[in-house]
């Protein structure tokens, strides 16, 4: 079963449409705050932060102060703001130094000053700020443990907030008495702005007791000194009703929901009906892949619950529980490897799954393509598909058959994008 390049071009067009719907210039244009009497400080944080900052500078059309922190290779030129790069998903020394500079730029402000926080996904790892008594190595150990745990992003971020000097609204508290306006590009299921980048400027109501219960329920193994800190009163983050947040505003300016709706409209304009399963799907990537495969088979073979032709869209953030010897890839290729096994031999199904920031996991690809012939092509190339599953190497599987999708960094981050095209079996 050969690849259908027209189908892949169609799916690529939907991905690009979804990404374009989160373009920073478009997203920020209608939500600029009123100009203050005092200074304007911009802090842009996350994998799409440089692009957000550059767009804000253009729209604001006046000099600003501040700083940008983004992932290595994700920078973009800004007129006024220095752009710092650091490691993701495991933090490094450059990230710790960047976090210190971010905290410095929001200090010693007055009530006439304005802090504009441009926040998108990735800020958790990019801004390590270990609390007193702990080190960067401790925060690195925490991130590695969380990434390997398979916990959903909401649980990981809740734990990170209680092991940080900057997350969980602490950065906004530092800026008091200045007003803080947070403009957020959501990459989390449900679009809770307090979860994006672990909410450096947006507090939430998750308590230390809640976090300890999450750790216990999921049997997340953390080093003793980290657990000792989380159990201590010092780990408690400020709550939303703290008076320091009274003048602040929060706006979600782009999200998976808006981008999926844009992709659906694009498909329908091309004569292909579209359905959106959800913009907030979580769970183990392989399990989610199996469920999506079952739906696609049902449509292809029985014309239910949808009638072909149709494109099935979904978003959210799955997880991958790592083994002792993790291989190559990320959650989107892991999803697709499971999905491809589930539709093995079924014609007229083609799927694209990709991370909207352009990088899926450990390699330089956003995701990959899969269809009913993917497993057959692997076998024809002399590979055992299950060997890639056991080695946790979904990237290797799709690279072996030339089905990797690598558009490069996109300049935004609205989580995972999945599109499954099912055509009539004629």
C-alpha positions, 0 to 999 in steps of 0.5 A: 500500500503506497503513500498518497502524497495528495492526502499528506499534502492535505494534512500538512495544509491543516497543520500549517493552518492550525499553527497560523491560527496561533500566529503571535501578531494575530493573537496579540493584536486585540488584547494590548493593555492600556499604556501606563503612566510608568515603565513598560516591562516585557517578560516573554517566556517559552518556546514561542516567546521570541516570536511573541515578543517581536510581534508585541514590539511591532504592535506596541510601537514604542520602546520597552524594557525586559527580557525574552527566554526561549529554547535553544534554536528558537530565538528571533530578532527583537528590537528592544528585548534581549533574547536568551536561550536555554535547555528544554526539556531538562533545564541547564545553567543558562536557564537558571541564569536567565531565570535570575535575570527575569526576576531582576527585571520585575523587581523595584517597580512602582504601582504606575508600572506595567509588566506584560508577561508573554507566556507560552509552553516550555517555560517550566524547563526554561526557567529553573529557579531552585528554592533556597537549600536546593540546586539546579541539579535537584531541579534537573532530577525533578524534571527527569523523574516527572518526564519518566513518570508518565504523569499528565502535564497538570500533575507535573506542573503542580509539582514543579510549582512547589519546587520553584522560586518563580513558578506558581504566580511567584513572578507576578508577586515579585512584580507587585505593586506593578500591574501584571497583564499575562497574555498566554498561548495555551499548550495545556488541555483545558487551556488553564493559564495557570498551567502554561509554563507552570504559571509564573504570573498566574497562581492557582489553588493547588495546595502543598497537600494536593501535590503530596497526594498527587505524588502518592497516588501516582507513585512518583519516585522523587529524591528525598531532599525534594520530597522534604522541601515539598512537605515543608511550608516553604514550598507553598505557592501564593493563592489566587486570592492574595491581594498582590494579584488584585490588579492583574489580568490574564488573557488566553490569546491562542489555544489548541481549541482555536487552532483545531477549529481553524483546521476544521474550517480549512478542511470543510472549505476543501470539501472534506467534512471535519470532526473535532474529537477533543482539544484536551486528550490526555493519557499514554500516547500508545493507548490514545493511538489505539483508541484513535485507530479503532475509531478510524477503522470503524469509519473506514470499514463500517461508516460509523460513527462518521461517514467517509470522507471525513477528517478526524481532528484532536489535540491535547497532550499525551504522555510517554512513560519511559523505560530504563533505556529510552529510545528516540522520538516523542509522544506524537511518534509514539502515538503514531506507531501505536495507531499504525499498528491498529490500522495495519492493512486498512486502506484509505486512512492517512494520519499526521500527528505533530507537535505544533512547536515543531519538535516532538521529543528527543529528535528534530522532527515535529511528528510523522505520517502513518497510513494503513501501509506503514507496517507493511513498508517496515516489514518490507524494509526488513524491520520488525515493528515490535522491535521499535515498540520494545526499544521505545524508538518510534522515531526510528520506525518512521525514519526507516520508511521515510515518513518523518515530518520535520517542518522546523520550529514554528514560533508557537506552541499550542500542543499536539495536533492530530489529523486523520483523513479517512476516504471512502473505500471505492 
